[in-house]
C-alpha cells in the first residue's frame, strides 16, 4: 500500500521504526523524515511507477513492497541494486540468504537516496559474497542496460538495405541469429546490405576493417533488381577485410554489400569517410614546428604536434552522437583545445590480444583513430581533468589498430592494419607530453600478410618480438634496437585455421607465444629463452589439455589475452568453442613458473572478447568481457590469485552497447583504466582496490565474575558495539 506523505514516517510501530532507521544506518527519525520530504519534492513524483506496475512507493514503504514480492528484487544476487523509478530510492540486497526469498529482517536491505538523474536506471554493484576487493569507479557507460537486438542490424537483401548517410560514419551489424542468452549462433545471411546517399560530390572510401570475419565488399548502383557494380574488393593489403573507394555525386545512391567469404558468423563493421583532396593534403602540414618540437621530414608520414588546435569553424562539427567537445569561446580566427568525455572513434578498440592504454607521467594515454578531429588519422590521446584530447598524430590512416608497449619514457606502438608499421614515442617531462623517439623518428614498416591481428613484446635483452597469424602458420618476427627493420618470419607452429590468432608476452628470462588452434581444438604455447638463437624455441605446450571437453567445436576459439606475474606465472583469458549452454564460454589458462599448466579455470558461461588484468599487491585477477556476442554491457569478474574461483556473479562495469575491452599491458596497483567502444565512441571505467576493513575490538562493559584459583568461569558480560551512526548498543556475549 501507499501511505500519505503527510503521515510522519516515524509514526509506526516500534518494530517499523527500528526497521526504517536501520535501513539508513542511523537511529535518527529526523534524517528519515528529511529524506522523505526530499523524495516528495523530486520531479516526476505523480507519474512514477514501480517496474511491476504498482503505485508510487514512499521511502518508508519500500520494505513493505519488497516483502510483498515473491522473490528478492528482480531475482538479483547479493550486492546487486536497482533504482525504483525517478524517486531514486536505491535498494541493495545485503545477504546471500535473501536470494530467491522474501526480504525480511532488520538489516535485510539498506536504503539510500542517490543523486537524481533523468532516466530510470539499473546498476549492478559487487556481490556481497564476492571475496574480491576490486571495484568499478568512473564508468562513462549509459545508465540503462543495453538490450541487444535479435537478427542482423542491416538488410539481408538489396530491397531491404538499411539506409545510411553522412560524409563519414560507421555501422556494425551481426550476420547471425542468437548469441545473446547462449553462445549458439546460426548464420542469418551471408550478405549484409546498406544503402548510402552521398551528401556531396567527392571521393569516398569504404572499409570493413574491424569485422570479425573474412569479408568481400561491393559497391553497386542502379534500381533494385538491376544493380551494376561500381567497385569490389576482397582483401585489403595484408588483412582479410576489405576496402574500396568510389567517386560519388551529391545525392547519389550507392548500395554497399558485405559478404562473409567463408560463411562465418560474426559482427561486420562498415566505415566510410571522404578522402582528402590533393590540395587539402598539401595544405595540411605533414610536419609542424612548435614549442621546441623538432620538425619531421615531409617524407615522414608522422606529424609531431606539441599542442593540438582546431579552428572555430571546426567546433560545430566535432560531435559524435552523445560525444561533445568542451571549449572556451574565443575571438574569430583563434584556436582552441578540444576535450571529449569519450573519444569520438573511427573503428573500434580491438583487437582482442592488443592493448591501447598505458599510464605515464601522471596521465593515461590511448592510441585510437578518429575522423572527428583535424587532421583525421590515428592519434595519441591524453586523459586530462577536462577530458580526452588528441596530442600527437601517429598516422594519417584510420584503418589501423594499435598495440602499445610502454617501457619507461619510451612507448612502442604497433599500428596493425592493411599496411602495418611500428611507431615509437618518447615522454618529455618538460612539456608533459610525447614526441617522436629521438633514436628513430620514422615509422618502421612491417608486412603481415594474411593476418587477423598482431602484438609486440620486448625480451630481457632488448630485442622486440612480433607475433601474428598467417594460416596455417603461427609466425614471429624480431627486431633489435632501435627497431628500424624486422626479420623474416619464423614459424612457431603450423596447422592453424584462418580464424586463429596469436599473442606474445615478455616473461622472466624470455618471451612466450600463445595461440589458438581450432583445427586441433586446443591452445598452444611456446617459450623462447633470452640469448638463444632466434629460431630456437622450447617444446610445444598444450595448456590445460586434461580439462578439454569433447563438446561442440572444442576448447579453442580465437579470443585470448595475457598477463604475467613477476614470478613468471602466465594468466591467459580465453574463449572456448564449446557453444553449448551451461558449458564455460570464458576461462583462464594459468602456467606456473615451472612450466606446468593448471586445469582450466571457468570464468563464465556467456560472454566474448575477454581481457585479463593482474594486481599482485591485492592478490587479484580480473577478467573483463562483453556480455554477449553482440555490442552489449561490459562485465567483469575478480578472483583471488590463491583460488582463482570465478563462480560468483559478474559485475556490470560498463552499461550500454559496447565491445572490444582493452586496457594496459602492465600489471596494476591502486587504479587502472579500462576502455571499450560503441560504434561511434569509447566508454571507460576505472578499477580500484578497496582497503581491507579494519576490525574494531569490542569494549567490555561493567560486570563481575568470580572463580577459584585454577578454575574456569562461565557466564555473560555486556559488550558495547558501535552500530549505525556511531551509537553504542549493549550486547550480551
C-alpha positions in Angstrom: 0.0 0.0 0.0 1.0 3.7 -0.3 0.7 5.9 2.7 0.1 9.6 2.5 3.3 11.6 2.5 1.7 13.7 5.3 1.8 10.8 7.7 5.0 11.1 9.8 7.3 8.3 8.6 8.3 7.6 12.2 4.6 7.2 13.4 4.8 3.4 13.1 5.1 0.5 15.4 8.4 0.3 17.4 9.5 -2.6 15.1 8.7 -0.5 12.0 10.6 2.5 13.3 13.7 0.3 14.1 13.5 -1.2 10.7 13.4 2.2 8.9 16.2 3.7 11.0 18.4 0.6 10.5 18.0 0.9 6.7 19.6 4.3 6.8 22.4 3.0 9.1 21.3 5.6 11.7 18.8 5.7 14.6 17.6 9.2 13.7 14.0 9.5 12.7 14.6 13.1 11.7 17.0 12.1 9.0 14.5 9.7 7.6 11.8 12.4 7.6 14.1 14.7 5.8 14.8 12.1 3.2 11.0 11.5 2.7 10.4 15.3 2.2 13.2 15.5 -0.4 11.7 12.5 -2.1 8.2 14.2 -2.2 9.7 17.2 -4.0 11.5 15.1 -6.7 10.3 15.6 -10.3 8.0 13.0 -11.9 6.6 12.1 -8.5 3.0 11.8 -9.6 3.6 9.6 -12.6 6.5 7.4 -11.5 5.7 3.8 -11.1 7.4 0.6 -10.0 8.6 -1.7 -12.7 6.0 -4.1 -11.5 3.3 -1.6 -12.4 2.4 -0.8 -8.8 1.8 2.6 -7.2 4.5 5.1 -6.5 6.3 4.0 -3.3 7.2 6.1 -0.4 10.6 5.7 1.1 9.1 4.2 4.2 7.0 1.8 2.0 9.9 0.2 0.2 10.3 -2.6 2.8 6.6 -3.4 2.6 6.7 -3.5 -1.2 9.7 -5.8 -1.2 8.1 -8.1 1.4 5.1 -8.4 -0.9 7.3 -9.7 -3.8 7.8 -13.4 -4.0 11.5 -13.0 -4.6 14.2 -10.5 -4.0 14.3 -7.6 -6.4 14.4 -8.9 -9.9 15.9 -12.1 -8.6 19.3 -10.4 -8.3 22.3 -11.8 -6.5 23.5 -10.4 -3.2 25.0 -6.9 -3.5 23.1 -6.1 -6.7 21.0 -3.0 -6.7 18.3 -1.2 -8.7 16.7 2.2 -8.7 13.0 2.4 -8.1 11.7 4.9 -10.6 12.5 8.6 -10.6 12.4 8.9 -6.8 15.9 7.3 -7.0 15.4 5.1 -4.0 18.2 2.5 -4.4 17.7 -0.9 -2.7 20.5 -3.3 -2.1 20.2 -6.9 -1.2 22.7 -7.3 1.7 22.7 -11.0 2.5 23.0 -14.2 0.4 20.3 -15.8 2.4 17.8 -13.4 0.9 18.4 -14.5 -2.7 15.2 -16.0 -4.0 13.4 -15.5 -0.6 11.2 -12.7 0.7 13.2 -9.8 2.1 12.9 -9.8 5.9 14.8 -8.8 8.9 16.2 -5.6 10.4 19.2 -5.4 8.1 17.8 -7.3 5.1 18.0 -4.2 2.9 19.9 -0.9 3.0 18.1 2.2 1.6 19.8 5.3 0.3 18.7 8.4 -1.6 21.0 8.8 -4.6 21.6 11.7 -6.9 18.6 12.4 -9.1 19.1 11.8 -12.8 17.0 12.0 -15.9 16.3 8.3 -16.5 15.2 5.3 -14.5 18.5 3.4 -14.2 19.7 0.0 -13.2 23.2 -0.7 -12.0 24.9 -3.7 -10.6 27.2 -3.5 -7.6 29.8 -6.0 -6.4 28.1 -9.1 -5.0 28.3 -9.0 -1.2 29.7 -12.6 -1.0 32.4 -11.8 -3.6 35.8 -12.0 -1.8 37.3 -9.6 -4.3 38.2 -6.1 -3.3 38.3 -4.8 -6.9 35.5 -2.3 -7.6 34.4 -0.1 -10.5 34.5 3.7 -10.5 34.2 6.4 -13.1 32.2 4.4 -15.6 31.1 6.5 -18.6 28.6 3.9 -19.8 24.9 4.7 -20.2 22.7 4.3 -17.1 20.2 2.0 -18.7 21.5 -1.5 -19.5 21.7 -2.2 -23.3 19.4 -4.9 -24.6 20.9 -6.5 -27.7 18.6 -6.7 -30.7 17.8 -10.0 -32.4 18.8 -10.5 -36.0 21.2 -8.6 -38.3 21.4 -4.8 -38.0 21.4 -4.5 -41.8 19.3 -5.6 -44.7 19.8 -9.2 -46.0 18.7 -8.3 -49.5 19.2 -5.2 -51.6 15.5 -4.2 -51.3 15.7 -4.2 -47.6 19.1 -2.4 -47.3 19.4 -0.2 -44.2 19.7 3.5 -45.1 22.9 5.3 -44.0 24.3 8.7 -44.9 26.9 11.3 -44.0 30.3 12.4 -45.0 31.7 9.9 -42.6 30.3 7.2 -40.3 30.4 3.7 -39.1 27.8 0.9 -38.6 28.1 -2.6 -37.1 25.7 -5.4 -37.7 25.5 -9.2 -37.0 25.0 -11.7 -39.8 23.7 -14.3 -37.3 20.7 -15.1 -35.1 21.1 -15.9 -31.4 24.3 -15.2 -29.4 22.5 -13.2 -26.6 21.4 -15.6 -23.9 23.5 -18.5 -25.2 26.7 -18.9 -27.2 24.8 -20.6 -30.0 24.8 -18.7 -33.3 23.3 -19.5 -36.7 24.0 -17.8 -39.9 21.1 -15.5 -40.8 22.6 -14.2 -44.1 25.9 -14.3 -45.9 25.2 -10.8 -47.2 24.5 -7.6 -45.3 23.2 -4.6 -47.2 23.3 -0.8 -46.7 22.0 2.0 -48.8 24.2 5.1 -48.6 23.3 8.5 -50.0 26.2 10.8 -50.9 26.0 14.1 -49.1 28.2 15.9 -51.6 30.5 15.4 -54.5 33.8 13.7 -53.7 35.7 10.5 -53.5 34.7 8.3 -50.6 36.5 5.3 -49.0 34.6 2.4 -47.5 36.2 -0.3 -45.3 35.2 -3.4 -43.4 38.3 -3.3 -41.2 37.4 -4.5 -37.7 34.9 -7.1 -39.0 35.0 -10.4 -37.2 35.2 -12.5 -40.4 36.7 -12.6 -43.9 34.8 -10.1 -46.0 34.1 -9.2 -49.6 32.9 -5.6 -50.1 31.0 -4.5 -53.1 29.6 -1.1 -54.1 26.7 -1.0 -56.6 24.2 1.5 -58.1 21.0 1.4 -60.0 17.5 0.3 -59.4 17.0 -2.8 -57.2 16.9 -5.8 -59.4 19.2 -4.2 -61.9 22.2 -3.2 -59.9 25.6 -2.7 -61.5 28.9 -2.9 -59.8 30.9 0.2 -59.2 33.8 -1.5 -57.3 34.6 -4.6 -55.3 37.4 -5.8 -53.0 38.3 -9.0 -51.2 41.5 -8.5 -49.1 42.7 -5.0 -48.3 46.5 -5.2 -48.2 47.7 -7.6 -45.5 44.3 -8.2 -43.9 41.3 -10.3 -44.8 38.9 -7.5 -44.5 38.0 -5.2 -47.5 38.2 -1.6 -48.6 37.3 0.3 -51.8 37.0 3.9 -53.0 34.4 5.4 -55.3 33.7 8.8 -56.9 30.2 9.9 -55.9 27.9 12.8 -56.8 25.7 14.6 -54.3 22.5 12.7 -53.6 23.8 9.6 -55.5 22.5 6.4 -54.0 25.1 3.6 -53.6 24.4 0.1 -52.3 27.1 -1.5 -50.1 27.1 -5.3 -49.8 29.3 -7.0 -47.2 29.7 -10.8 -47.8 31.0 -13.4 -45.5 33.5 -15.1 -47.7 33.7 -18.3 -45.8 30.1 -18.1 -44.4 31.5 -17.5 -41.0 29.3 -15.7 -38.4 30.2 -12.6 -36.5 29.9 -8.8 -36.5 30.6 -6.8 -39.6 31.9 -3.3 -39.4 31.3 -0.8 -42.3 33.0 2.6 -42.0 33.3 5.4 -44.6 34.8 8.8 -44.9 35.6 11.3 -47.7 39.1 11.1 -48.9 41.1 14.4 -48.6 41.8 16.1 -51.9 45.4 16.6 -53.1 45.1 20.3 -52.3 43.8 19.6 -48.8 46.7 17.2 -48.1 49.2 19.8 -49.3 47.7 22.5 -47.1 47.6 20.2 -44.1 51.2 20.3 -42.7 52.9 17.0 -42.6 55.3 18.4 -40.1 54.9 21.2 -37.6 57.4 23.1 -35.5 56.1 24.4 -32.3 57.3 24.9 -28.7 60.7 23.4 -29.2 59.4 20.3 -31.1 61.7 19.4 -34.0 60.1 19.2 -37.4 59.6 15.9 -39.2 60.8 15.5 -42.8 58.0 15.9 -45.2 58.5 12.4 -46.4 57.7 11.0 -43.0 54.0 10.1 -42.6 54.1 11.2 -38.9 53.2 14.6 -37.6 54.7 15.9 -34.4 52.3 18.3 -32.5 53.2 19.9 -29.2 49.7 21.4 -28.9 46.6 20.2 -30.9 44.4 23.0 -32.2 41.3 23.4 -34.3 39.8 26.4 -35.9 36.4 27.7 -34.6 34.8 26.6 -37.8 35.5 23.0 -36.9 33.9 23.2 -33.4 30.3 22.9 -34.5 31.0 19.7 -36.4 33.2 17.9 -33.7 30.4 15.8 -32.2 29.6 12.1 -32.5 26.2 11.1 -31.0 26.5 11.9 -27.3 30.1 12.9 -27.5 30.7 16.6 -27.5 33.7 18.9 -27.1 34.3 21.3 -24.3 35.7 24.6 -25.4 36.1 28.2 -24.3 34.7 30.9 -26.5 37.4 32.7 -28.5 37.7 35.5 -30.9 37.1 34.8 -34.5 40.0 33.1 -36.2 41.5 31.9 -32.9 42.1 28.3 -32.0 41.1 26.2 -29.0 42.0 22.9 -27.5 39.2 20.3 -27.7 38.3 17.9 -24.9 36.0 14.9 -25.1 34.3 12.9 -22.4 34.6 9.9 -24.6 36.9 9.7 -27.7 35.0 10.1 -31.0 36.0 6.8 -32.6 36.6 5.5 -36.1 36.9 1.7 -35.9 36.9 0.2 -32.5 39.1 -0.6 -29.5 40.0 -4.1 -30.8 41.8 -6.5 -31.3 41.5 -9.0 -28.5 45.1 -9.5 -27.5 46.1 -5.9 -28.1 46.5 -3.0 -25.7 45.6 0.6 -26.4 46.2 2.2 -23.0 49.0 2.9 -20.6 49.8 5.3 -17.7 52.8 7.5 -17.6 53.8 11.0 -16.3 50.6 11.1 -14.1 48.3 10.7 -17.1 46.5 8.0 -19.0 47.2 7.7 -22.7 45.4 5.9 -25.6 46.1 5.3 -29.3 42.9 5.4 -31.4 41.7 6.6 -34.8 39.2 9.3 -35.4 37.8 11.4 -38.3 36.1 13.8 -35.9 39.4 15.7 -35.4 41.6 17.5 -37.9 43.5 16.2 -39.5 41.9 12.8 -39.3 44.0 9.8 -38.6 45.3 7.7 -35.7 46.2 9.9 -32.7 47.8 9.7 -29.3 45.2 10.8 -26.8 45.8 12.1 -23.3 43.2 11.9 -20.5 43.3 15.3 -18.6 41.0 16.6 -15.9 39.0 18.2 -18.6 38.6 15.1 -20.7 40.4 13.4 -23.6 42.4 15.4 -26.0 44.4 14.4 -29.1 48.0 15.5 -28.8 50.1 13.6 -31.4 49.3 12.3 -34.9 50.8 8.9 -35.4 49.4 8.0 -38.8 47.0 9.5 -41.3 45.4 6.1 -41.6 42.2 5.4 -39.7 42.1 1.6 -40.5 44.9 0.6 -38.1 44.6 -0.9 -34.6 47.3 -0.2 -32.0 49.2 -2.5 -29.7 51.0 -0.2 -27.3 54.0 -1.3 -25.2 55.2 1.2 -22.6 58.8 0.8 -21.4 59.7 3.8 -19.1 59.7 7.0 -21.0 59.5 5.2 -24.4 56.4 3.7 -25.8 56.5 1.4 -28.9 53.2 1.2 -30.8 52.5 -1.4 -33.5 49.9 0.1 -35.8 48.4 -3.1 -37.3 46.3 -2.9 -40.5 46.4 -3.3 -44.3 49.9 -1.6 -44.1 51.3 -2.1 -40.7 54.1 -0.1 -39.1 55.9 0.4 -35.8 55.9 3.9 -34.3 57.9 4.8 -31.2 57.4 7.9 -29.0 59.2 9.4 -26.0 57.8 11.2 -23.0 59.1 14.7 -22.3 58.7 15.7 -18.7 59.2 19.3 -19.5 56.1 19.5 -21.8 54.2 16.7 -20.1 53.6 15.1 -23.4 55.1 12.8 -26.0 57.2 13.4 -29.1 58.7 11.0 -31.6 61.5 8.9 -30.3 64.9 10.6 -30.7 66.6 7.3 -31.7 64.1 6.7 -34.5 61.7 9.4 -35.6 60.3 7.5 -38.6 57.8 4.6 -38.8 59.2 1.1 -39.4 57.0 -0.7 -42.0 56.3 -4.4 -41.5 54.4 -6.7 -43.8 52.0 -9.2 -42.1 50.1 -10.9 -45.0 47.1 -13.0 -44.3 46.9 -12.0 -40.6 44.0 -11.1 -38.3 45.9 -9.3 -35.7 49.4 -8.8 -34.2 51.1 -7.9 -30.9 54.6 -7.0 -29.7 56.8 -7.6 -26.7 60.4 -6.9 -25.7 62.6 -9.5 -24.0 65.2 -9.1 -21.4 67.9 -8.4 -24.0 66.0 -5.5 -25.5 65.0 -7.5 -28.6 61.5 -6.8 -29.8 59.3 -9.7 -30.9 56.1 -9.5 -33.0 53.6 -12.4 -33.2 51.0 -12.8 -35.8 48.9 -15.4 -37.6 49.3 -16.4 -41.3 47.3 -19.6 -41.7 48.3 -22.3 -41.5 51.3 -20.9 -39.5 51.9 -19.0 -36.3 54.7 -16.6 -37.1 57.1 -14.4 -35.1 59.5 -11.7 -36.3 62.2 -9.9 -34.3 64.0 -6.6 -34.4 66.9 -5.1 -32.4 67.0 -1.6 -31.1 66.3 1.0 -32.5 63.9 -1.3 -34.4 64.4 0.1 -37.9 63.5 -3.2 -39.6 62.1 -6.7 -38.8 63.4 -10.1 -39.6 61.7 -12.5 -41.9 59.0 -14.7 -40.4 59.9 -17.5 -38.1 57.3 -20.3 -37.9 56.5 -21.3 -34.3 53.6 -23.6 -35.1 51.6 -24.9 -38.0 48.1 -26.3 -38.7 46.0 -23.3 -37.5 42.9 -22.1 -39.3 42.5 -18.6 -40.9 40.3 -17.6 -37.9 43.1 -18.3 -35.3 45.3 -15.7 -33.7 48.5 -15.4 -31.6 49.7 -13.3 -28.7 53.3 -12.6 -27.4 54.3 -11.5 -24.0 57.6 -11.0 -22.1 58.4 -13.4 -19.3 61.3 -13.5 -16.8 64.2 -14.8 -18.9 62.4 -14.9 -22.2 59.1 -14.5 -24.1 56.1 -16.7 -24.6 53.7 -17.0 -27.5 50.2 -18.3 -27.1 47.9 -19.1 -30.0 44.5 -20.7 -30.7 44.2 -23.8 -32.9 40.6 -24.5 -33.8 41.7 -27.4 -36.1 43.0 -29.4 -33.1 40.5 -27.7 -30.7 43.3 -26.7 -28.3 45.5 -23.8 -27.5 49.3 -23.9 -27.9 52.2 -22.2 -26.2 56.0 -22.0 -26.8 58.8 -20.2 -25.0 62.0 -18.5 -26.3 64.8 -18.0 -23.8 66.8 -14.8 -23.8 70.0 -15.0 -25.8 69.1 -18.2 -27.6 69.1 -18.3 -31.4 66.1 -16.7 -32.9 64.8 -20.0 -34.3 65.5 -22.0 -31.1 62.2 -22.4 -29.2 61.1 -24.7 -26.4 58.9 -27.7 -26.8 55.2 -27.1 -27.7 52.9 -27.0 -24.8 49.1 -27.6 -24.8 47.5 -25.6 -22.0 45.1 -27.4 -19.7 44.7 -30.2 -22.2 43.4 -32.5 -19.5 40.4 -30.2 -19.0 39.4 -30.2 -22.7 35.8 -31.4 -23.3 34.6 -33.2 -26.4 31.7 -30.8 -26.9 30.7 -28.5 -29.7 33.7 -27.3 -31.6 36.2 -27.9 -28.8 38.2 -25.9 -26.3 39.8 -23.3 -28.5 38.5 -20.1 -30.0 40.4 -17.1 -31.3 40.0 -15.0 -28.2 43.0 -14.6 -25.9 44.8 -12.1 -23.8 47.7 -12.5 -21.4 49.2 -11.0 -18.2 52.4 -12.2 -16.5 53.2 -12.1 -12.8 56.7 -11.1 -11.5 57.5 -14.8 -10.7 56.7 -15.8 -14.4 53.2 -17.1 -13.8 51.2 -16.6 -17.0 47.4 -15.8 -16.8 45.6 -16.0 -20.1 41.9 -15.2 -20.5 40.4 -17.2 -23.4 37.2 -18.1 -25.0 36.1 -21.7 -25.8 34.2 -23.1 -28.8 32.0 -25.4 -26.9 29.0 -23.4 -27.9 26.8 -25.2 -25.5 24.5 -23.7 -22.9 25.8 -24.2 -19.4 29.3 -25.1 -20.5 32.1 -22.5 -19.8 32.5 -20.0 -22.6 35.2 -17.9 -20.9 38.0 -19.2 -18.8 41.5 -18.7 -17.5 44.6 -20.6 -18.5 47.4 -20.5 -16.0 51.0 -21.5 -16.5 53.2 -21.8 -13.4 56.9 -20.8 -13.3 57.9 -24.5 -13.5 56.1 -24.8 -16.9 53.1 -26.7 -15.6 49.6 -25.6 -16.6 46.7 -25.6 -14.2 43.4 -27.2 -15.1 41.1 -24.9 -16.9 39.6 -22.2 -14.6 36.0 -21.4 -15.7 35.0 -17.7 -15.7 31.5 -17.5 -17.2 29.1 -19.5 -19.4 28.5 -16.4 -21.6 30.5 -13.5 -22.9 33.1 -12.8 -25.5 36.5 -11.0 -26.1 37.9 -11.3 -22.6 40.9 -9.2 -21.3 42.8 -10.1 -18.1 44.4 -7.8 -15.5 46.7 -8.8 -12.7 47.1 -6.9 -9.3 49.8 -8.8 -7.4 49.7 -6.4 -4.4 46.0 -7.1 -3.9 46.3 -10.7 -4.9 43.6 -10.3 -7.5 43.0 -11.5 -11.1 40.3 -9.6 -13.0 38.7 -10.7 -16.3 36.6 -8.1 -18.3 34.5 -9.1 -21.3 31.4 -8.3 -23.4 28.2 -9.8 -22.0 27.1 -11.4 -25.4 28.5 -11.8 -28.9 26.8 -8.5 -29.9 27.5 -5.0 -28.6 26.4 -5.3 -25.1 27.2 -4.5 -21.4 30.8 -4.9 -20.3 31.1 -7.3 -17.4 33.9 -8.2 -15.0 34.8 -10.9 -12.5 37.6 -10.9 -10.0 39.1 -13.7 -8.1 41.9 -14.2 -5.5 45.2 -15.5 -7.0 45.2 -18.3 -4.5 41.9 -19.8 -5.5 41.1 -18.4 -9.0 37.4 -19.1 -8.2 35.2 -17.1 -10.5 32.0 -18.8 -9.5 30.4 -15.6 -8.2 28.1 -13.4 -10.3 29.7 -10.8 -12.6 29.7 -7.0 -12.0 28.4 -4.8 -14.8 31.3 -2.4 -15.2 30.0 -0.5 -18.3 26.4 -0.4 -19.2 25.4 0.1 -22.8 26.2 -1.2 -26.3 29.9 -1.8 -26.1 32.5 -4.3 -27.3 36.3 -4.9 -27.5 37.6 -4.3 -24.0 41.1 -3.0 -23.9 43.5 -1.9 -21.1 47.2 -1.7 -20.3 49.7 -4.5 -20.7 51.2 -3.6 -17.3 50.1 -5.2 -14.1 48.4 -2.6 -11.9 48.1 -1.3 -8.4 45.8 1.3 -6.9 43.8 2.2 -10.0 43.7 1.1 -13.7 41.7 2.4 -16.7 39.7 0.0 -18.8 38.1 1.0 -22.1 35.6 -0.4 -24.7 34.0 1.0 -27.8 30.5 1.6 -29.1 30.0 2.1 -32.8 30.9 5.8 -32.5 32.8 6.4 -29.4 34.7 4.9 -26.4 33.4 4.2 -23.0 35.6 3.7 -19.9 35.8 2.8 -16.3 38.4 2.6 -13.6 39.1 -0.4 -11.4 40.2 0.4 -7.8 41.1 -1.8 -4.8 39.1 -1.2 -1.6 41.2 -1.1 1.5 40.7 -4.1 3.7 38.3 -3.4 6.6 40.0 -2.6 9.9 38.4 -4.7 12.7 37.3 -2.8 15.8 37.7 -4.6 19.1 34.6 -4.7 21.3 34.7 -2.9 24.6 33.8 -4.8 27.7 31.2 -3.2 29.9 30.8 -3.2 33.6 30.3 -6.6 35.2 31.9 -9.1 37.5 32.5 -12.8 37.8 34.3 -14.9 40.5 36.2 -18.1 40.3 38.5 -20.1 42.5 42.2 -20.2 41.6 43.0 -22.5 38.7 39.3 -22.9 37.8 37.2 -21.9 34.8 34.4 -19.4 34.6 31.2 -19.4 32.6 28.7 -16.6 32.2 27.9 -13.4 30.3 29.3 -9.9 30.2 27.7 -6.9 28.4 29.8 -5.7 25.4 29.4 -2.3 23.8 29.4 -2.5 20.0 29.4 0.5 17.6 26.5 0.4 15.1 24.6 2.7 12.8 25.7 6.3 13.1 28.2 5.7 15.9 25.7 4.9 18.7 26.7 2.1 21.0 24.5 -0.8 21.7 24.7 -3.2 24.6 25.0 -6.9 23.6 25.4 -9.8 26.0 28.1 -12.2 25.0 
